[in-house]
Amino acid sequence: MRARRSSLSVPGSSERMLAKAVGLHADELIADLEDAVDAGSKEQARELVAGFLEAQPASAGTLSVRINTLASPWGERDVVELARRAGPRIATLIVPKVESAAELAAVGRLLDDAGDAARSVGLQALVETAAGLLRAGEIAAASPRLESLILGYADLGASLGRAPGAGAPERWLYAQETVLVAARAFGVQAIDGPYLEIRDEDGLALRAGHVRGLGFDGKWAVHPSQIAIINAAFTPSLEELAHAHAVLDALAGAEGRGAVELGGAMIDEASRKHALEIVARGRAAGLEEVAR
């Protein structure tokens, strides 16, 4: 699975911002054709993003596009034209405001119809309405192309009648747990949506640490200044990595026993799974060899 500690969303209508974002340290760059682009600029933005993607070398990293919904006048053309022109350079298409499995299946069919050009294009689903949250499990199981569920606070807040930044992180605990459980049940990533107060570094660190503690895999950024804080929250420390490797080594030498003692605590298969997750996060951050 691709690393998504940090996913930087950039307006698809800004050639300058897209070009600048390639050189930043986000794990994923998202060209946004939906909320960040006004209705009168949708077609032009799609052309710009398609050309931008075509020009990117493989070394540019993970490049994704948030398309418009298929119910809009632009969504189907977003899928078809981006797949035709830049399919091999698109990691995923991010489908906004998903409320049913059928919506993801429809996007998947368009990609299937595009043939080899879109064979490797994955999907991500934004859960950002009450209906989407209610059907999170159905959505997570909807497509073999699906790589992640993303919790979107702004639209979900509007759907629930709640300000997106309202109160402590725990105000969103039900939504966070629902998305996380659905993602884990069907083997996809759980990604937290953006924190919109771009000058509030302490608030961002608090929220990133909160969802990391819950088990999320990463978080969106909407400004370059947020990337380092988010990466730090989702990167295991060298101590965590060293302990994970110690757990794996101890269980590998357990000689048939299901549980062994390590540092005064009992470890078992559940410990091994958690250790493997930590090691995978370290590998994504380029830290695995340092911790050995």
N, C-alpha and C positions, 0 to 999 in steps of 0.2 A: 504494500500500500504506500502511496506517495506521502511524504512528510508534509504536514499542514500545521505546523506550530503557529505560523502566522500567514494569513492570506490578505494581501493588500488590495483593496478595491479602488479602482481608478476610473474616472469618467471616460467612457469610450469615445466621447466627442473631443477629447483633448490630446492631440498628437504629441504635444510637448510633455504632458504628464505621463503618457504611456512610455515614451522614450526614456524619461528620467527613471521611471519605476524599475526598468529592466536591470539597472545597476545597483539596486537596493538589496537588502538581505532578507526580504520576505521569502518564505518557502514557496509561496504561490502568488502569482500576479493575476488579478481578475479585472478584465476589461468590462466595465458595466454599461450595458445598452438599455437598462431598464430605468430605475429611479433617478440615476445621475444624468439622464439625457431627456430634454423636453420633447414633446410630441413633434414639433416642427423640425427637429434635428435627427430623428431616428434613422432615416435612410442614409443620410450623410455619415452618421456615426458608424453604421454597419460597414459602409465602404471603407472608412478609415481603419476600423479594427481588422477587417479582412486583409487589407494591404499591410498593416502592421504585423499581423501574424505570419503572413507569407514571407516577410523579410527576415524573420527571426531564425537564427541558427539553433540547432539542438541544444547548444550550451546555454541558451537563454533561460532554461529551467522550466518550471511548471507554469503553463499559461492557460488560463480558463476564461470563459466569457459568461457573464450573466445575461441571458437573453430576455426578451419580453415574453409574456404569457402567450400561449397559443390562442387564447380568446381575444387577444388584441389584434390590431391590423398588421402588426409587424412580426409576431412571434414565429410563424411558420417560415417566413422568408429568412429570418435570422438563422434558423436551423439549416435550411436547405442551402443558402448561399455561403454561410460560413463553412459548412461541411465540404461543399464543392471546391471552394477556393483555398481553404487552409486546414482541412481535416487533419492531416498528419501532425500539425503543430498545435492542435487543440487538445489539451489534457482532458478537460471536461466542459460541458455546457451546464450552467447553473440555472435551474428552473425556479422562478420565483413563485411565491404564494401557492404552493402545491397543496391541494385539498383532497386529492384522491389518487389511488394507484393508476386510474385510467389516464390522468394527465401525463404522468411519466411514461406510461406505455405508448402514448401517442407520439411523444418526442422520440422515444426509442424506435418506433416504426419509421419515422422520417429519416433517422440516421441509418437504419437498415437499408432503406431504399436508396440511400446515397452510395452504397456499395463500398468498395475497398477504401475510398478516400476517408470514410468515417468509421472504419472498422475499429480503430483504437480509441475513439472518443468516448469518454465516460460521462456520467451524469452526477450532479449533486442536486439535492432538493432542499429548498428553503421552506421551513415550517414557520409560518409567520401569520397565521390566522387561527381563530378558535377551531374552525372546522379541520384545518390541517393538523392542529395539535391533537384533536380527538381521534384522528386517523393516522397517527404517526407510525404505528406498527404496520398498517396496510401499505403506507407509502414506502417504508424501509424495505419491504419485500417485493416492491413493484417491478424492478428491472435488474437483470444481471449486470447492466452497465453502471448501476448506482454505486458511488464511492463514499458518499457522506450525506448525513442530515445536518442542516445548518439551522440554528435557532435565530430567527430574526426578530429583534425586540421592537423596532419602531412600528412596523405594521401590526405585529401582534398586540402591542399596547393599544393601538387604535381599534383593533378588533375587540379587545376586552374592555375598552373604556378606561385605560390606564396609561399614564405618561410613561414613555419607554425608560426613562432614567429614575423612575419613582422609587425612593427609599433604598434600603439596604439590599445587597444581592439576594438575600433570602426571600425577598418579595417574589422572585421569579423561580423559586425552588421547584414548584410543581411542574412548570414548563420545562425546566432544565432536566429534571429527573425523567420526565416522560420522553423527551427526545433522546436522552442517553440510553434509557432502557430499550427503546425501539431500535436504536442503532446497534447496540451490543447484541440484541436478540438475533439480528440478521447480518451481523458481521461487517457493518460499515462504520465509518468514522462518525464521531459526534463533534461538531464544530460550533463554537459559540459565536454569536453575532457581534457586531461592533459596539464599542463604547463611544458615544458620539461627542463627549466632552473632551475635545482633543488637547486642551491645555491642562487637564486634571490628571497628572501622571500618577498621583497616589491613588486616585479612584480607579484608574485603569489597572494598576498593579493589584489592588484589592480584588477587583472582579475577575481578573485573569487567574489569580491564585485560588479564588473560590471555585471556579469551574474546573481548574486543573485538579483540585482536591476531590471534586466529585467524580472525576474520571474522564473529562473531555480531552480530546486530542489536540485542539488548537482553537484559535480565535481570529476573527476578522480584524483588520486595521483599516482605518479610513484616512490616515495621515502617516507619512513616513516616520514621524517622531514616535509613533506607537510601536513600531516593529521591534525595537530592541527590548522594550519592556515585556512584550508578549513572548518573544523568543526565550527570554530569561525564565519566564513563568513555566514554560512547557519544556524546558531543557533540564534533564536530571543533573544533579550535582555529581561531582566525582565520587563523593562518599556513597551516594545512592547507587551509582554504577558499580563501585567496588563491592558493595554488599550484595547486589544482584548477582554478580559473577560468583561470589562466595556461596550463595544459595544454590546456584546451578552446579557448582563443583561439588558441594556437599551431597546433593541429591544424586549426582552422577556416580558418586562413590558409595552409595548407600547399600550396595550389595543385596538388592531385593527388598529392602525395608521400605515401606511407604512413607515413613516419617523418621526424621533424625533431628538431633539437637544441634543448633548452631548459635553460639554466643548466649547460651542460657534460654533460648526459645526453641520451641518445636516448629519445624518447617515440613511441608508436605507438598502435594501436587498443586494445591492452590498457590502456595508460595512460589513454586516453579513458574506458573503462568504469569504471576505478577512480575517476577524477575525477568522473564522474557520480554514483557512489555517495556520495562525500564531499559533493557539492553537495546531494544528496537528504537526507542526514543533517543538513546545515546548515539546509536549508529546514524540516525537521521541528522543529528547535530554534529556529526563528525568526531564524537568523543569516545567511541568504543575502544579504540586502541590505546588511548591515553589512560583509560581506567584499568587496563589489564596489568 
